[in-house]
Amino acid sequence: MKNVKYCLSAALLTASASCVFAADLNIWNWSDYIAEDTVDNFIKETKIDANYVLFDSNELVEARLLSGSSGFDACMMTSYYVPRLAKAGAIEKIDKTKIPNWSHLEEKRMKLLATLDPNNDYAYPYTEISLGIGYNKEKIAEIFGPEYKVDSWDFLFKKENSDKLKKCGIAVLDSPIEIVSAVMHYLGKDPASEKSSDYKEAKALLTAFASNVAYFHSSRYINDLASGEICAAIGYSGDILQAANRAALANQNYTIEYTFPKEGSLLWFDCWTIPRGAKNKDNAYKWFNYLMKDDVASSVSNEIKYILPVKGAINLLSDNLKNNPNVNLTDEMYSKAYFPQTPTSKVSRITNRIWNSMKLNSSAEDESGWN
């Protein structure tokens, strides 16, 4: 993005955030979450001066939006945060009449998001994300035999399996609510339960598993899978596909693969929203409309390795996305997914207690700042 004013936001909770410029459109998004030329091409096509700012924490963004003066016009937000922000008046309703390409959005995903955001009033799905298993195919064949199939959470959560995998390295995403919810779903329990007693089995499983985990981190596993430093990870679908791509580009003598476990796992969306008080809403609508173009959406998907749910773009995806049933989920796998709801404060407290206890009883590295 050579012609775009952009920077990493580190302290955007201050009123005079240095990353917010006097632009015609201020965009706030995760890092590595757009194609290299998308913003430049948008500027060229629309003649809108865009300021593209990066963040690295949902909590940071939520706090900024709740302050009521974010300084942004288009902001990325995880789907299960949307109801809370809408209820608080921190984001505005989307005027769909100003987005001609709204009809390009895939109905199945829109209906799923509507379970959190009725009528899709406040958000639309930018990317579809699932939580699953990344693994080094050749290393796993060495350990378990060439016929072994990685298709279940048992691969990691059965103690006899993680005991073997410890030697080549397991990494786990550092996200209490997502990992604990995935384990609860695997155990057939309600991930939204507010009863501490319902989490006893999940806590025991995670504590035993954690003793074999090399580290907890939300991004390091991408490069470590690609370089062979670890052989297995629990992480995000697109991140693991990025690791696979990096390994292939480096001509490694192994392949990295991603599995959406057959028992099901978490699936959610990252969504575009309009913050309260946005000064350039019409330009935000033009940005949304641009991203809903088939060629733009497929270009972004093919680069960042997450599916953008634009109907015409699906057929333009690279084969490793379009024909991968672990990423472009079949209807059967979709039915097994757990779509997270907004966690209550009680659920957050329970999951954080489990997470902290688990780490205290493990020997894994903790690079996350959790104590």
N, C-alpha and C positions, 0 to 999 in steps of 0.2 A: 504494500500500500504506500507507494512512494509519494503520492501527492496528498495524502490524507494527514490531517493533524490528529495524532493519537498519542496516548500515553497510558501507563499503568496507574491506576488509582490506588493510593495507599492510605490516604487520610481524608477521604471524601466526606467525613462527617462534619468537617468545618464548613462554615457558611461560605467562605470564599475559596472553594476548591480550585486549585490551580489548573486542574485538568479540564475545567469547563470553559470553553471559549465562546466568543460572540459569533457563533456560526448560525447558518440557516437551519441546521439540523444537528442536534446533539444526541449521539447514540451510545448506549452503555451495554457492553456485552462481555461474556467470558473471553479469555484469551484463547487463541488457536481455534476459533469457532466460526470462521468465515473463510471463504476462498481468498487467495492472495490478491486477486484482482477485482473482487466484488464491489468494494466501496469505491475504488477508482472508476470502475465502469458505471456505477450508479451516478457518480458526479458528472461524468462525461455525457451520459444520456439525459439527465434531468437539469444540469447546470445548477444544482443545489450544492452549496458549500457545506460539507459534512464534517463533523468532528466526531471521531470514533475513539471511545475511551474503553479501557479494559479493566475488569475487576476479577477478584479471585475468591469471593466469599458471598454466598446467599445472605448470610446474616448482615454483612456490611450493607448490601443493597437494600434489604428490608428496612434496616434502621434509617437509611437515607430517605427512602420513600415515605416512611412514616413521619419523617420530620416535616413533610409537606413542601419542601423547597429543594428538590433534587437537582434542578438545573438541566435535566434531561428531557428529551421529547419521546424517545423510544428506549425501552429498557427490557432486558432479558430477565425472566423470573421462572423458577421451577414451579411446575403446575400445582403442587400441593401447598404452596405459599399464596396462590392467587386468591382463594376465598377470604383469608384473613386480611389481605391487603384491600380487597374490594369492600369488605365490611367496614374497614377503618377509613374508607374514603381516600386511600393513598394512591389508587389508580382510577382512571376514568373509563367510562364506557366507550367502546369502539364504535365509530360511525361507519358501518359496513357499506353504506351507500357511496362512500368516498374511496372504496377499494374495489375496483371493477373485477380484479382477479380473485376475489373472495370465493367465487364458485369453483375455483381450481382446487380448493382444499379437499382432501379425501374424507368422505363422510364417516367412515368407521372411526377414525381418530377423532373427528370433531364430536361425535356422539360420546366417546369415552371422556373427552375433556369436559363435555357438558355436564357430567355427573359431579364435577367440582364447580364449574362455572356455567350455570344454567343459561341456555340460549347463546352460549359463547359470547357473552356480553363484554367481558373485560380482558380476554386474552385469546390468542390463537397459537396453535402448536407450531413451533419452529423446527424442532427436532424431536425424534422419538429415541428414548434411551432405555436400555435394559441393563440389569445387573446380572452378571454371570461369571463364567470361569474362562480365564485365558491360560493357555498351557503350551509348552514346548512339545510338539508331537513326537519327535524322535527320542527325546529324553524320557518321556512317559512310556514309550514302547520298550526302552531299555529296562525300565524299572518293573513294569507290569506285564510285559510281553506284547508282541505285535498285534494280537487280537483284542487287546483291551480297548474298550470304548468309553470315552469321557462324555457321558450324557446325563449325569446325575450329581446332585450335591453330595452323594455318598463318597464320591471321588476325594473330596476334601474333609467332610465331616465325620467319616468313619475313622476312628483313631488309628486303626491298623494301616490305613492308607496314608494319613498325614505323617505317621511315624516314618514311612519310607520316603515321602516327599521332602521331609525336613532336610535331608542331605543335599538336595539340589536347590532348595530355597522356595519358600511360600511367602507371598506378599498379600496383604489385605488392605483394601480401601479403608481410609480412616474416616468413617462416617457411621456413628452409633445408630442413628435412626434407620438407615438403609440396611446395614448388616444385621442388626437385631430383627428388623421386620422380615428380612429374607429367611432367617433361621426360624422365626415363628411360623412363617408360611410353609416352610419345609416340614415342620413338625405337625402341621395341620391345626395350628392354633391361630387365634385372631391377633394380627399384628397391632390392632388398635385397642386392645384390651387395656383397661385402667386398673386391673387387679394384679398386684405384684406377684401373687401366688401363681398366676398363669405363666410367668416367665422363668420359673425354677428350672425347667428342663432346658430351656434355651441358654440360661446362664451356665449350667453345668456343661452343656455341649461346647459353648464358646470358650469356656475356661480351659477345657481339655484340649481343644483345637489350638488355642493361642500358645500353648507350650511348644508347639511345632512351627509357629509363624516366625519368619525372619524379621519382619517389620510391618508397621502400619503407616501408610502414607497414601495421599490422594493422587499422586502423579508419578512418583519415582518408578513405579512398577512398569510404566510404558517402556522406558529406555532399558530397564533391567531385563524385561522379557526379550526385547529385541537383541540385546547384547549377550544373552545367555547367562546373566548373573543369577537369575531365578528360573524355575521351571514351571511355576504355577502361580496364579493370582486370582483374587476376587476383585473385579473391576467393572468399569463401564464398557459397553459393547464397542462404541467407536474408538475408545482409547486402546482397546486390545487390538482392534483392526489396524490402528495406526502403528502399534508395535509390530504387527505382522508385516506391514508395508516397509517399515524401517529395516527389519531383518532381511527382507527380500532385496532391498536396495543395497544393503551391505554385503550381499552375496554370502550370507551365512549358510552353513550346511545343515540347517534345520528350519522348520516352519512353525509359526505361531498360529494357533487356532483359537476360536471363541465358541463357547457352548452356552446356550440358554437351557438350563437344566430341565429335564423332563417333568420334574415335580412342579415346575413353575418358578417364577421369581418376580422381582419388582420390575415394573415398566411404568414410565412416566414421560412427561414432555417438558422441555424447556420452551417457554412461551414468550412472545413479544407482548408487551403491555405499554400503555401510555400513562406516565406518572401524572398525578394531580398537579395542575398549574402549568403543564407543558405549554411553552410559548409558540411552538412551531408544529402544532398537531397536523395541519394539512401536509406538511412535508414528511411527518412520520407516516402518514397514510401512504404517501408515495413510496417511501422506503419499504413498507410492508408489501405494497402492490408489486414492487420490483422483485422482491424475494419470492413472490408467488408465480413468477414466470417460469415455464417449464425448463428452459435452458439454464436459467440462473440457479434454480433449485437443484437441478441435477449436478451442475458444476460444483456447487457448495457441498452437496452430499458426497460426491466422488473424492473431494479433497479432505474433508474433515471426518469422513467415514461414519457419519450418522445420517439416517434417512430423514429428509424433509418431506412431510406428508402432502405433497402436491401431486395430484393424480397423473398428469402428463409426464411428470419428472421421473416417476417410478420406472417407466420403460426405457428411460435414457441412462439409468444407472449402470455402473460398471458391473460385470458379471459377479464379482466377489461380494457385491451388495445385493443385487437384484435376485440372484439365484442361491443366496445363502439363507436357508430356513431358520437359522439361529439369529439372524439380523432382520431380514424381511419375514417376520414370523408368519407361519401358517395360521389358519383360523383355529386349529386345535391348540397350538401353543399359545395363541393370543388368549384363548379361553382359560388357560391355566395361570395367566399372569395376575399379579396383585398390583392394582393401581392405587398407590398410597393416597390416603386422605390427609388433611391438615392435622399434624399431631397435636394433641392437647398438651398443656403444660405438664400434666401428670404423666402422660406417656413419655414425654421428653425426659422428665426426671428419672423415670424407671430405666429407660434405655441408657441414660448417661451413667447411672449407678452400676448397671451391669457392665458397661464398657470400662469404666474405671476399675472395677473389681477384677474383671478379666485381665486387664493389663498388669495390675499389681501381682497377679498370680502367674504371669508368663515371663519368659526370658527374652521376649521380642524387643527389638529396638523401637522406640517411640519418638518419631520425628515431628509429631503433630502439635506439641504444646499441651496435650492432655496430661493431667497428673493423676 
